[in-house]
Amino acid sequence: MAPSAEGISLVVTVTEITPHLQQLGAWRQALQRLGGQHEILVYSTGCDPSALEKWLQPSIVTRWQHLDQPAGIGTALRTALEHVRYPFLVHLTPDYPYTPADLKRLWERIHLTDALLHKPPDLVNGCRTGLRTPLIWRILSFGWQVFWRIASGFPVYPQAPWHGWRAITIRWRCQWIYGIPLLDPFSGLKIYRTDFLKRFPLQSDGPFVHIEIAAKATFLTSLVDEILLTPCIAPIVLPPPAILRPDCWRCFRQPQFTRTMEQKDPAVFTPPLPA
């Protein structure tokens, strides 16, 4: 199937009002340049709906819904998933100046077939770049790569983008505990195959949903890929542990990899969106 004949649903999950919401017009133009059908769905939680409505233009946003329950990105994405109409879903959280021009690169990468497994990825993550790496970390990282090159014979790869010291520990935990090969798992710009997301229920209510989806993709032997986004010097804010802990414990204690019949039929449990 040619990419121009496929549709894209851009799901914007809003937990706070930021100036980046003004870029929705640019995202609409980026979708139009890709060709095919598209829609923009905005789901908000935890912010003032009346104030948010002033930022949204009806000519740009296809649908908008505010969730009254105190939840987060996971709840918003779970609700949106039952209403998307197209086979590809771009998830955007406007808490960082993501560049709409990067959408084309995400779109091209999710259509790239793996030469070994002969299938394309189900998830492509956008890794944020642009922050200056401290000298001490550059020295330590280079020393480790040289040691690994001598010990194993593997080639030396470019150093990962700098996201802060806490981000390094999170990256290592994701790799060792969940098997997630992503450099920036909490990035708010990702593209999914919609059918892949509907294979399992989203158990996380907050930002841990990024880790949950990538971990379940690894468990289900789906391909996970990543591209480097346009460099930007904006700070990268990671969710605090207190917000991640409840969802992490829920997914670790009782992970769900298949959806029940009620979950497969959105009409059973999801109210219709307002006109």
Residue, then its C-alpha position, 0 to 999 in steps of 0.5 A: m500500500a502506498p503511504s499516500a493512500e493511508g490515513i493518520s490519526l494525530v492524537v494530542t494528549v494535554t495535561e497542561i496548557t503550554p505555548h506549544l499548542q499553538q503549533l497545531g496548525a503546523w502539524r495539520q500542514a505536515l499531515q497534509r504534505l504527507g497526503g491521504q486522510h488525517e484527523i487531529l484528536v485532542y484529549s485533555t486531563g488535569c487542566d482548565p478546559s475553558a482555558l484550553e478551548k481558547w487555544l484550540q481552533p475548530s478548523i484544525v481540531t477534528r475532535w476535542q474531549h476533556l476528561d473529568q477524572p484526575a488522570g494523565i496521558g495514559t487515560a487520555l491515550r486509552t480514551a482516544l484509541e477507541h475513536v481513531r479512524y486510521p491505521f496509523l496513530v501519531h501520539l503527541t504531548p505538547d510539553y516540548p517544542y517538537t518539530p512538525a517537519d520530523l513527522k515525515r521521517l517518522w512516517e518513512r521509518i514505520h514503513l521501512t521493512d527490516a531486512l532480517l525479520h522482513k516486517p516493518p516496525d509497529l512503533v517508531n520513537g522520536c529521540r530528543t537531541g540538542l542538549r550539550t553533553p557534560l565533559i565528564w560523561r563524554i570521557l566516561s562514555f568514550g572509555w566504556q566504548v573503547f573497553w567494550r570494543i577491545a573486550s568484545g570486538f563490537p564497533v564503537y557507536p556514537q554516544a547517545p544524546w544527553h538528557g540528564w543524569r536521571a535519564i541515564t538511570i531510567r534508560w538503563r532500567c528500561q533496557w535491563i528490566y523491560g528490554i526496551p531499546l529506546l534512548d528516549p522512552f518518555s519522548g512525547l512524539k511517537i508513531y504507532r500502527t493502530d492495530f498494534l495498540k489495540r492488541f492489548p489494554l493500556q493499563s497505565d493512567g500516567p506517563f508510564v504508558h510510554i514504558e508499558i507500550a514499548a515493553k509489551a511490544t518487546f514481549l509480543t516480538s513487535l519491532v521497535d525503532e527510533i529516530l533522532l529528532t531535530p536538535c533543540i536546546a529546550p530542557i527535557v523534563l522527566p516525570p517524577p518517580a511518585i507519578l510513575r510508581p503506581d502504574c509501574w507496580r500495576c503493570f509489573r504485578q498483573p500485566q495484560f497482553t490481550r483485550t477482553m470482549e468488552q475492551k474490544d467493543p468500545a460501544v460497551f464502555t466508552p461514551p460517544l464524543p461530543a459533537 
